[in-house]
Amino acid sequence: MSAHGDPAPLQSRRAGPLRGTVEVPGDKSISHRALILGAMAVGETRITGLLEGQDVLDTGRAMAAFGAEVTRHGPGEWTVNGVGVGGFAEPDHVIDCGNSGTGVRLLMGAVATHDMSVTFTGDASLNGRPMGRVTDPLAQFGARAVGRSGGRLPLTLVGAAQPVPVRYATPVPSAQVKSAVLLAGLNTPGQTVVIEREATRDHSERMLAGFGAEITTCDTDEGREITLTGHPELTPQQIAVPRDPSSAAFPVCAALIVEGSDVLVPNIGLNPTRAGLFETLLEMGADLTYENQREEGGEPAADLRARFSPDMRGIRVPPERAASMIDEYPILSVVASFAEGVTDMPGVAELRVKESDRIDAMAHVLRACGVEIEDGPDWWRVTGRGAGGVPGGATVAARLDHRIAMSALILGMASREPVTVDDASPIATSFPIFEALMKDLGASLTQETE
């Protein structure tokens, strides 16, 4: 059941080819960061192309609760009048982050070095997710977290009155943890250092530099070392948010497995720390091309064209690529189901602690639809059935996870029998136009009654 109301079952069935040009929403990671750093700058930041999914809107409301003036002027067009580094006010109510793990973890980092207390909560899915991976490093600054067992939400973060800079090596690859530490370092004297053994998405570093923070990155024997000098005066920016590669993954992957399809997805962000899925698809033999390659707002971008690819084959995805495509493994598992042979996906323990246990969730989806799956603590393996070879014909559980819901619906577009998702409402958190967009391409999606 949806955390925000009655469940909304949705059925996907095999239809004709998917064809056309689709405008996917703005990048969610960049949208979150634009609102937060805009609130920490002095003056007015203008944002175009902001993703207006529920996750990002919740972050915008949080910035307003901390004292920034956040205004919507039209579709995707927003301004943020910031209060400056160290200028956050203590909110007079609980901060509800809905379904967004990114939002709550970045917000915790941003407020951890302010002398105030903030209580965070979320929906049933978010409240079940571990927060210790963020609150532990924030404790080194002097912040204190009081929450439920296992460090789960609802949780109150008591910020450090006199924060001290830290040198922190991330135990697992996580852009959320890295970004939380860097945001905490903004209101901390001296230099805050983050070391990551495996590089993760670098949107925070790029945007911090764009706002005027003193931040440097170098490779050392310990790994990638990022150094931030505290107490900068951030300068407001004009930010054009590129379109989200994680959202683009769904129409792109649908086109690869639905017979006769030819889909163009313009202006997709191709930051190398985010483009692992597309690299993997090309290695599998996908008919995927980059057109009009360029740079948008400091981020590489291109138009992606995807065509039906009946001869894809399974591969072993390098574990070091996981950080650059961690959110895309559910939809990759769908593509792997329609490839020939075995697709191995090692080094993906992070999938166990997303909005759901995504390995377990997708294993249940695919097995119910006739696909062979094996899995372990940090790996899983899909044995493909070839183009058109997935039986389908199941009703599956989304588990309040937008990516599980969308992946299952894409599966139904190419399987022999329809696939029904028990509750598609979580899709609104990241991709509110998913259903309309896919229907415009030719997908058959119908609301189901219980």
C-alpha positions, 0 to 999 in steps of 0.5 A: 500500500502507498504511504500516501493513500490507497494503492494504485495497481497498474498493468503493463502489457505487450504492445506495438513498437515504442517510437518517438522523442521523450523529454524525461524529467530533470536530474534528481541528484542535481535538483536536490543539491541545487535547492540545498546549496541555493539556500546556503548561498547569499542572494538569489539562485535561479534554477531551470529544469528542476525535477518536480517529483515528490522527493525534490519538492520535500527538499524544497519545503525543508529549505523553506523551513530552515529560513530560505525563500523558495519560490516556483515561477513555472514548470521547472523554474524556481528561485531560492533566496539563500540565508548563507552558510551558517544562516539556517534557522531552527525549524518549528516542525518535523522535517518530512522527507517522504521517500527520499534517502538522498534528501534526508541524508543531504539535509542531515549533513547540511544542518549537522554543524548548526547549533540547533535540533531538527527532527526528521521523518519519512514514509514507511519505506524511508523510516525503515532505512539505516541512517547510521552510515550518515550519522556516524561521520556527522558525530565526528563533527560533534553532532548527536543523533537520537532515533529508533533502534538501528538509527532509523527515522524518526530521528532528531539530530542535535547539531554541533555548537562548535564543530570540528573538521574531520578526515573521513574515509567512506567505508562503502561507496556512497555519494550520499555519505560523501555529500553529507560530510562535505555539506557539514564541512561548509559550516566548520572551520578549517579543512574537511577531508573525505577519502573514497576508495571507489569514486562515486557521483561527483555532482556535489563537488562540481556544484560546490565549486560552481557556488564558489567553495574552495574544494580540491580533488586528488588521487592518493594511495588511500583513494580519491581525496576531496578537501573542502575549506570551511566557511566560504561565502557561496555565490548564487548561481543560475543552474540549468538542470540536465535531464536525469540519466536514471529516468532516461534508463526506463524508456531507453531500456524499454526500446531495447527489448520491445520489438521494432522500437526506436526512441530518442531521449534528448539532453541526458546528463552523461557525467562519467560517475552516472553513465555506467548503465549505458556503458554496460548496455553497449557491452551487451550489444545494445543498439544505443548511440550518443548524438549531439554530444556537448556540455550543459552547465558544466556537465557532459550531455548528449541525446540518446537513441535506442533501438530494439536489440534482439541480439544482446548477450549477458556479461559480467558487470565490473564491480568497480562500475557499481557506484556509477549505476547503482540505481539502474541495476533493477532495470538492467536486470530486466534487460538481462532477462531478454538477453542470451546467456548469464548477466553477473552483477557483483559488488552491489551490496548497496542495493540491499539498503535502498528504498527496498532491498532491491536485489530481493525485490527484483528477484521476486519480480523476475522469478514470478515472471519466469526468469531464473535468478540467483543472489547473494549478499552483494551479488546477483545473477540473471539467466536471460531467456532471449528476445521475447522469451519472458513469460510474464503473467504475474502480479508483483509487489513494488514494496513502496519503491519507485524503481521496482515499480517502473522496472516491473512495468517495463518488463510487462511491455515485452513479456508474453503475458501482462505484468501488474504492479500492486501499487504504482503510486511511489513512481511519483516520487521521482518520475511523475510523468512516467505513465503518460510518457510511456503511453505517448511512445506506444506502451499499453498501461492500464489502471487496475482495480483490486 
